[in-house]
Amino acid sequence: MTPEELERKRTADRRAYIVKRVKQLIQLGRQTYYRKDLTPEELASHSDAEVLGNMVSETLQWEPNDILKATYAAFEDANMHTLNSQLQNLVNGKTPTS
């Protein structure tokens, strides 16, 4: 295996580990952020995205600009460049273009 291939594998392994741990934290967050008297079905009704949003918001100490930066980064990572640009324009008070 070349050094480049080895580094790509290490990076892929680290990313897989991060995703696995975040999914575990989402499960813990689901049990933490919602009322204790909810049934398992009611808890499950809160999507992973919703729980992660709560986690991001708290982690960033409810700072709107930091939450927006995290949102922009997620859209960029998902290759949603047009939507990201439109959101940034909206936040900055610019008139949307069609």
C-alpha positions in Angstrom: 0.0 0.0 0.0 1.4 3.4 -1.0 1.7 6.2 1.6 -1.2 8.0 -0.1 -3.4 4.9 0.0 -2.5 4.3 3.6 -3.4 7.9 4.5 -6.7 7.6 2.6 -7.5 4.4 4.5 -6.7 6.0 7.9 -8.8 9.0 7.0 -11.7 6.8 6.0 -11.3 4.8 9.3 -11.3 8.0 11.4 -14.4 9.3 9.6 -16.2 6.0 10.1 -15.3 6.1 13.8 -16.6 9.7 14.1 -19.9 8.8 12.5 -20.3 5.8 14.8 -19.6 7.8 17.9 -21.9 10.7 16.8 -24.7 8.1 16.2 -24.1 6.8 19.8 -24.3 10.4 21.1 -27.5 11.0 19.2 -29.1 8.0 21.0 -27.9 9.5 24.3 -29.1 12.9 23.3 -32.6 11.5 22.4 -32.8 10.2 26.0 -31.5 13.5 27.4 -33.2 16.3 25.5 -36.8 15.0 25.7 -39.2 14.4 28.5 -38.5 11.4 30.6 -42.1 10.2 30.5 -42.1 9.6 26.7 -42.6 6.0 25.5 -39.9 4.5 23.3 -42.1 5.1 20.3 -42.5 8.8 21.2 -38.8 9.2 21.7 -38.1 7.5 18.4 -40.4 10.1 16.7 -37.7 12.7 17.2 -35.4 12.2 14.2 -31.7 11.9 14.4 -31.5 15.3 12.6 -33.7 16.9 15.2 -31.6 15.5 18.1 -28.3 16.4 16.4 -29.7 20.0 15.9 -30.3 20.2 19.7 -26.8 18.9 20.3 -25.2 21.4 17.9 -27.2 24.3 19.3 -26.2 23.5 22.9 -22.6 22.7 22.0 -22.3 26.1 20.3 -24.0 27.7 23.3 -27.0 28.8 21.3 -24.9 31.3 19.5 -26.9 32.1 16.3 -23.9 33.0 14.1 -22.0 29.8 15.1 -25.1 27.7 14.5 -25.4 29.3 11.0 -21.7 28.6 10.3 -22.4 24.9 11.2 -25.4 24.9 8.9 -23.4 26.4 6.0 -20.6 23.9 6.5 -23.2 21.0 6.5 -24.7 22.3 3.2 -21.3 22.7 1.6 -20.3 19.2 2.6 -23.6 17.9 1.1 -22.8 19.8 -2.1 -25.9 22.0 -1.7 -24.1 25.1 -2.9 -27.1 26.9 -4.4 -29.2 26.4 -1.3 -26.3 27.5 0.8 -25.9 30.6 -1.2 -29.6 31.4 -1.0 -29.6 30.9 2.8 -26.6 33.2 3.2 -28.3 35.8 1.0 -31.5 35.5 3.1 -29.6 35.8 6.4 -27.7 38.8 5.0 -30.9 40.5 3.9 -30.2 40.3 0.2 -33.1 39.8 -2.2 -33.3 36.2 -3.5 -32.8 35.7 -7.2 -34.6 33.1 -9.2 
